[in-house]
């Protein structure tokens, strides 16, 4: 009986057949590497974040070595991959494999975004918009001498007074003015959806700050580009800034294809909800969306990569500070506007 047949006896004899570990190869060929299920390159030379799976590794090795004209044989068995190359070319082959793996670096999975429980604070803020609308319409004893038309004159985003008169506080005060009840109720319902989603990711303070910041900058850009007689009011500019900030947050670390989908969703909302009606200021909505997108993108990159900071002690101090800046800034803008009104009497 030959040696091969002696090694591969029947199973019943208690001796298992020995698998051939090395396939037939030309002389002086050596294994470049031997890997397990999570394939690394040459052991100890590649960071863990460059490890592809076995099936992907076999394809990459074939492409890399074939592109350079290096003779090779790649064998896969279950979750193991073995690459054989001539001994004299082993260092060059190793270099090509490492370069190929580095170019095809798998994306590091990002941690989930932090979640903040802030619906109650958002609802309270939106109810304050309704209360302020009642104040500006003369439904409360506060400022009884001012009629609704005077409130519009004091705080509306008047392009002439902003661009030529330097009354930039109107970019903020105009956000809290509304023309009629459907206007304010529509903004409150719109905000109840998108502001809750934004503040759920950032916290109430940063979310409110981004919302008002995008609305104010959007009003400023709108005043620069509109004719001098243009006047606009309403919180919808900030609400589209909220939509833009959400798009920026989710698109900051998304792939290009997904980013275009996110941008398309924001523009679709603008076309669906922000372009109807004879008195709709679509340019203000568009500027708010753009400003919100850039502000959300600036916050989204660190939020995705360092979520522990946005749930730590430092952020718990920064978050209410940003909310206080947003609220006090709005109150200060109105105080300045009312002071100009009464000083002119």
C-alpha positions as CSV (number, residue, x, y, z in Angstrom):
1,X,0.0,0.0,0.0
2,X,1.4,3.4,-1.0
3,X,2.1,6.1,1.6
4,X,-0.9,8.2,0.3
5,X,-3.3,5.3,0.7
6,X,-1.9,4.5,4.1
7,X,-2.6,8.2,5.2
8,X,-6.1,8.2,3.8
9,X,-7.5,5.0,5.4
10,X,-11.1,4.5,6.0
11,X,-12.9,6.6,8.6
12,X,-13.9,3.5,10.5
13,X,-10.3,2.8,11.4
14,X,-10.1,5.8,13.6
15,X,-7.6,7.7,11.4
16,X,-8.9,10.9,9.7
17,X,-7.7,11.7,6.1
18,X,-5.1,14.4,6.2
19,X,-6.0,17.5,4.1
20,X,-3.4,18.8,1.7
21,X,-2.2,22.1,3.2
22,X,-0.1,23.2,0.2
23,X,-1.4,23.1,-3.3
24,X,1.0,22.1,-6.2
25,X,3.2,25.1,-6.9
26,X,6.3,25.8,-8.9
27,X,9.6,25.6,-7.0
28,X,10.6,28.5,-4.7
29,X,7.1,29.8,-4.2
30,X,6.2,30.8,-0.7
31,X,2.9,31.8,1.1
32,X,2.7,35.6,1.3
33,X,0.3,35.3,4.2
34,X,-2.2,33.1,6.0
35,X,-5.3,34.7,7.5
36,X,-8.3,33.9,9.4
37,X,-11.9,35.1,9.0
38,X,-11.0,38.8,9.6
39,X,-8.2,39.1,7.1
40,X,-5.3,41.3,7.9
41,X,-2.4,41.9,5.6
42,X,1.0,40.6,6.7
43,X,0.5,39.9,10.4
44,X,1.4,42.8,12.6
45,X,1.9,45.3,9.7
46,X,-1.6,46.6,9.1
47,X,-4.0,48.5,11.4
48,X,-7.2,46.8,12.4
49,X,-9.3,49.3,10.5
50,X,-7.8,48.1,7.2
51,X,-9.0,44.6,7.6
52,X,-11.5,43.4,4.9
53,X,-13.4,40.2,4.9
54,X,-11.9,37.1,3.4
55,X,-13.9,37.1,0.2
56,X,-13.1,40.8,-0.5
57,X,-9.5,40.2,0.4
58,X,-9.1,37.4,-2.2
59,X,-10.5,39.7,-4.9
60,X,-8.3,42.6,-3.9
61,X,-5.2,40.5,-3.9
62,X,-5.8,39.2,-7.3
63,X,-6.4,42.6,-8.7
64,X,-3.4,44.2,-7.0
65,X,-0.9,41.6,-8.1
66,X,-2.3,41.2,-11.6
67,X,-2.2,44.9,-12.2
68,X,1.6,44.9,-11.5
69,X,2.2,41.7,-13.5
70,X,3.3,39.7,-10.5
71,X,2.8,35.9,-10.7
72,X,0.6,34.7,-7.9
73,X,-1.9,32.1,-6.9
74,X,-4.7,32.9,-4.4
75,X,-6.4,30.0,-2.7
76,X,-9.5,30.3,-0.5
77,X,-10.9,27.6,1.8
78,X,-13.8,28.5,4.0
79,X,-12.8,31.7,5.7
80,X,-9.1,31.4,5.0
81,X,-7.2,33.0,2.2
82,X,-3.6,32.1,1.2
83,X,-1.6,34.0,-1.4
84,X,1.5,32.3,-2.9
85,X,4.2,34.3,-4.8
86,X,7.7,33.6,-5.9
87,X,10.1,34.0,-3.1
88,X,12.2,36.7,-4.9
89,X,9.1,38.8,-5.5
90,X,7.6,38.4,-2.0
91,X,8.6,41.9,-0.8
92,X,7.3,43.6,-3.9
93,X,4.0,41.6,-3.6
94,X,3.7,42.5,0.1
95,X,4.1,46.2,-0.8
96,X,1.4,46.0,-3.5
97,X,-1.0,44.2,-1.2
98,X,-0.6,46.8,1.6
99,X,-1.0,49.6,-0.9
100,X,-4.2,48.1,-2.3
101,X,-5.7,47.5,1.1
102,X,-4.9,51.1,2.1
103,X,-6.6,52.5,-1.0
104,X,-9.7,50.3,-0.3
105,X,-9.9,51.2,3.4
106,X,-13.3,50.2,4.7
107,X,-15.3,53.1,6.3
108,X,-15.2,53.1,10.0
109,X,-18.7,52.5,11.3
110,X,-19.9,55.7,13.0
111,X,-21.5,55.6,16.5
112,X,-25.2,56.4,16.8
113,X,-26.2,60.0,17.3
114,X,-27.1,60.9,20.9
115,X,-30.8,61.3,21.7
116,X,-32.2,64.1,23.8
117,X,-35.7,64.1,25.3
118,X,-36.8,67.7,24.5
119,X,-40.4,67.7,23.0
120,X,-41.8,69.5,26.1
121,X,-39.4,72.4,25.8
122,X,-40.0,72.7,22.1
123,X,-43.8,72.8,22.6
124,X,-43.5,75.4,25.3
125,X,-41.4,77.6,23.0
126,X,-43.9,77.2,20.2
127,X,-46.8,78.1,22.6
128,X,-44.8,81.3,23.4
129,X,-45.0,82.2,19.7
130,X,-48.8,82.0,20.0
131,X,-48.8,84.1,23.1
132,X,-46.6,86.7,21.4
133,X,-48.9,86.7,18.4
134,X,-51.8,87.5,20.8
135,X,-49.7,90.4,22.3
136,X,-49.0,91.9,18.9
137,X,-52.6,91.6,17.8
138,X,-53.8,93.6,20.9
139,X,-55.5,90.6,22.5
140,X,-53.7,91.2,25.8
141,X,-53.3,94.4,28.0
142,X,-49.6,94.4,27.3
143,X,-48.6,97.5,25.3
144,X,-52.2,98.6,24.7
145,X,-51.1,101.7,22.8
146,X,-49.6,99.7,19.9
147,X,-51.9,98.4,17.2
148,X,-51.2,95.4,15.0
149,X,-50.0,97.5,12.1
150,X,-47.5,99.3,14.4
151,X,-46.0,96.0,15.6
152,X,-45.4,95.1,11.9
153,X,-43.8,98.5,11.3
154,X,-41.6,98.1,14.4
155,X,-40.3,94.5,13.8
156,X,-40.8,93.4,10.3
157,X,-37.9,92.5,8.0
158,X,-38.0,95.8,6.0
159,X,-35.3,95.6,3.3
160,X,-34.9,99.3,3.1
161,X,-34.5,99.9,6.9
162,X,-32.2,96.9,7.2
163,X,-29.9,97.4,4.2
164,X,-29.8,101.2,4.3
165,X,-30.8,102.0,7.9
166,X,-28.7,99.4,9.6
167,X,-31.7,98.0,11.6
168,X,-30.4,94.5,11.6
169,X,-32.3,93.5,14.7
170,X,-35.3,93.2,12.4
171,X,-33.9,90.0,11.1
172,X,-34.7,88.5,14.5
173,X,-37.9,90.4,15.5
174,X,-39.6,89.6,12.2
175,X,-39.3,85.9,13.0
176,X,-41.8,86.3,15.9
177,X,-44.4,88.3,13.9
178,X,-47.3,86.7,12.0
179,X,-50.0,88.1,9.8
180,X,-53.0,86.1,10.9
181,X,-54.1,83.1,12.9
182,X,-53.6,80.5,10.1
183,X,-50.1,81.8,9.6
184,X,-49.0,81.3,13.2
185,X,-50.8,78.0,13.6
186,X,-49.3,76.6,10.5
187,X,-45.8,77.5,11.7
188,X,-46.4,76.0,15.1
189,X,-47.6,72.7,13.6
190,X,-44.7,72.7,11.2
191,X,-42.3,73.5,14.0
192,X,-43.7,70.8,16.2
193,X,-42.5,68.2,13.8
194,X,-39.1,69.5,12.6
195,X,-37.9,71.4,15.7
196,X,-38.6,68.3,17.8
197,X,-36.5,66.2,15.4
198,X,-33.7,68.7,15.4
199,X,-33.6,69.2,19.2
200,X,-33.8,65.4,19.7
201,X,-30.3,65.2,18.1
202,X,-28.7,68.4,19.4
203,X,-30.6,69.2,22.6
204,X,-33.1,72.1,23.0
205,X,-30.6,74.9,23.5
206,X,-28.4,74.2,20.4
207,X,-31.5,73.3,18.3
208,X,-33.2,76.6,19.1
209,X,-29.9,78.5,18.5
210,X,-29.5,76.9,15.1
211,X,-33.1,77.5,14.2
212,X,-33.0,81.2,15.1
213,X,-29.5,81.7,13.6
214,X,-30.5,80.2,10.3
215,X,-33.7,82.3,10.2
216,X,-31.9,85.6,11.1
217,X,-29.1,85.1,8.5
218,X,-31.7,84.1,6.0
219,X,-33.6,87.3,6.6
220,X,-30.4,89.3,6.3
221,X,-29.5,87.7,2.9
222,X,-33.0,88.2,1.7
223,X,-33.0,91.9,2.6
224,X,-29.8,92.4,0.7
225,X,-31.1,90.8,-2.5
226,X,-34.7,91.9,-2.5
227,X,-35.9,95.3,-3.7
228,X,-36.1,98.1,-1.1
229,X,-39.9,97.9,-0.7
230,X,-39.8,94.3,0.3
231,X,-41.2,93.4,3.8
232,X,-41.4,89.9,5.3
233,X,-42.6,88.5,8.6
234,X,-43.0,85.0,10.0
235,X,-41.2,82.1,11.7
236,X,-41.2,80.0,8.6
237,X,-37.7,81.2,7.6
238,X,-36.3,79.7,10.8
239,X,-38.4,76.5,10.3
240,X,-36.9,75.9,6.9
241,X,-33.5,76.6,8.6
242,X,-34.5,73.8,10.9
243,X,-35.1,71.5,7.9
244,X,-31.7,72.5,6.5
245,X,-30.0,71.9,9.8
246,X,-31.5,68.4,9.9
247,X,-30.2,67.7,6.3
248,X,-26.8,69.0,7.4
249,X,-26.7,66.8,10.5
250,X,-27.6,63.6,8.6
251,X,-25.6,64.5,5.5
252,X,-22.3,65.5,7.3
253,X,-21.0,61.9,7.2
254,X,-23.2,60.3,4.6
255,X,-21.9,59.0,1.3
256,X,-22.3,61.2,-1.8
257,X,-25.4,59.2,-3.1
258,X,-27.1,59.5,0.2
259,X,-26.2,63.1,0.6
260,X,-28.0,64.0,-2.7
261,X,-31.0,62.1,-1.4
262,X,-31.0,64.2,1.8
263,X,-30.6,67.4,-0.1
264,X,-33.4,66.4,-2.5
265,X,-35.7,65.8,0.5
266,X,-35.0,69.2,1.9
267,X,-35.7,70.9,-1.5
268,X,-38.8,68.8,-1.9
269,X,-40.1,70.1,1.4
270,X,-39.3,73.6,0.3
271,X,-41.3,73.1,-2.9
272,X,-44.2,71.4,-1.2
273,X,-44.6,73.7,1.9
274,X,-42.6,76.8,1.2
275,X,-43.7,78.0,-2.2
276,X,-47.5,78.1,-2.1
277,X,-49.5,81.2,-1.5
278,X,-49.5,84.7,-2.9
279,X,-47.8,86.2,0.2
280,X,-45.2,83.4,0.6
281,X,-41.6,84.7,0.6
282,X,-39.9,81.8,-1.1
283,X,-36.5,83.5,-1.2
284,X,-36.5,83.9,2.6
285,X,-37.4,80.2,2.9
286,X,-34.6,79.2,0.5
287,X,-32.0,81.3,2.3
288,X,-33.2,79.8,5.6
289,X,-32.8,76.3,4.2
290,X,-29.3,77.0,2.9
291,X,-28.1,78.7,6.1
292,X,-29.6,75.9,8.2
293,X,-27.8,73.3,6.0
294,X,-24.4,74.9,6.5
295,X,-24.9,75.3,10.2
296,X,-26.1,71.7,10.6
297,X,-23.1,70.4,8.6
298,X,-20.7,72.3,10.8
299,X,-22.3,70.7,13.9
300,X,-22.9,67.3,12.3
301,X,-19.3,66.3,11.6
302,X,-18.1,66.5,15.3
303,X,-21.5,65.2,16.5
304,X,-21.1,62.1,14.4
305,X,-17.4,61.5,15.3
306,X,-17.4,62.5,19.0
307,X,-20.9,61.7,20.3
308,X,-19.6,61.2,23.8
309,X,-18.7,65.0,24.0
310,X,-22.3,65.9,23.2
311,X,-23.6,63.8,26.0
312,X,-20.9,64.7,28.5
313,X,-20.7,67.3,31.3
314,X,-19.2,70.1,29.2
315,X,-22.0,69.9,26.6
316,X,-24.6,69.9,29.4
317,X,-23.2,73.3,30.3
318,X,-22.9,74.6,26.7
319,X,-26.4,73.5,25.7
320,X,-28.4,75.7,28.0
321,X,-26.0,78.5,27.4
322,X,-26.8,78.4,23.7
323,X,-30.5,78.3,24.4
324,X,-30.2,81.3,26.7
325,X,-28.3,83.2,24.0
326,X,-31.1,82.5,21.5
327,X,-33.9,83.6,23.9
328,X,-32.1,86.6,25.3
329,X,-31.0,87.6,21.8
330,X,-34.6,87.6,20.7
331,X,-35.8,89.5,23.8
332,X,-32.9,92.0,23.3
333,X,-33.8,92.6,19.7
334,X,-37.4,93.4,20.7
335,X,-36.2,95.7,23.5
336,X,-34.0,97.6,21.1
337,X,-36.9,97.8,18.5
338,X,-39.4,99.1,21.1
339,X,-36.8,101.6,22.4
340,X,-36.3,103.0,18.9
341,X,-40.1,103.2,18.6
342,X,-40.7,105.1,21.8
343,X,-37.6,107.2,21.5
344,X,-39.0,108.5,18.2
345,X,-42.2,109.8,19.8
